[in-house]
Amino acid sequence: MIEARKKAHLTLDEVARRMGTTQLVVASPESGHPLPSLRSLKRYAEAVNRKVEIRVV
């Protein structure tokens, strides 16, 4: 998540604003604690111009 945010040249605050939430809500899943929900991952991905892809290999 952090890599995607940095590649989009966005700060935590900018992602939070795009998601309509706070920096704390963005920073917590980036740290992996707690694990983000699929809904949160989708919102985050949209905010950093990415998509969520889940694979079982």
C-alpha positions as CSV (number, residue, x, y, z in Angstrom):
1,M,0.0,0.0,0.0
2,I,2.8,2.4,0.9
3,E,4.5,1.7,-2.4
4,A,1.3,2.4,-4.4
5,R,0.8,5.7,-2.5
6,K,4.4,6.8,-3.1
7,K,4.2,5.9,-6.8
8,A,1.1,8.1,-7.0
9,H,3.1,10.9,-5.3
10,L,0.5,11.3,-2.6
11,T,0.8,11.9,1.2
12,L,-1.3,10.1,3.8
13,D,-3.3,13.3,4.1
14,E,-4.0,13.5,0.4
15,V,-5.1,9.8,0.3
16,A,-7.3,10.3,3.3
17,R,-9.0,13.3,1.7
18,R,-9.6,11.4,-1.5
19,M,-11.1,8.6,0.6
20,G,-13.2,11.0,2.7
21,T,-11.5,9.8,5.9
22,T,-8.7,10.7,8.3
23,Q,-4.9,10.0,8.2
24,L,-5.2,7.5,11.0
25,V,-7.7,5.4,9.0
26,V,-5.2,5.4,6.1
27,A,-2.1,4.8,8.2
28,S,-3.4,1.9,10.2
29,P,-3.9,-0.5,7.2
30,E,-0.6,0.7,5.7
31,S,1.1,-0.7,8.9
32,G,-0.9,-3.9,8.6
33,H,-2.6,-3.5,12.0
34,P,-5.4,-4.3,11.8
35,L,-5.7,-5.9,8.4
36,P,-7.9,-3.7,6.1
37,S,-11.3,-4.9,4.8
38,L,-11.8,-5.5,1.1
39,R,-14.0,-2.4,1.0
40,S,-11.2,-0.3,2.5
41,L,-8.7,-1.8,0.1
42,K,-10.9,-0.9,-2.8
43,R,-11.3,2.7,-1.5
44,Y,-7.6,3.0,-1.0
45,A,-6.8,1.6,-4.5
46,E,-9.2,4.1,-6.1
47,A,-7.6,7.0,-4.1
48,V,-4.1,6.1,-5.4
49,N,-5.3,5.3,-9.0
50,R,-4.8,1.5,-8.7
51,K,-7.1,-1.5,-8.5
52,V,-7.3,-4.5,-6.1
53,E,-6.4,-7.8,-7.6
54,I,-6.9,-11.0,-5.5
55,R,-5.3,-14.3,-6.8
56,V,-5.3,-17.8,-5.5
57,V,-2.5,-19.7,-7.2
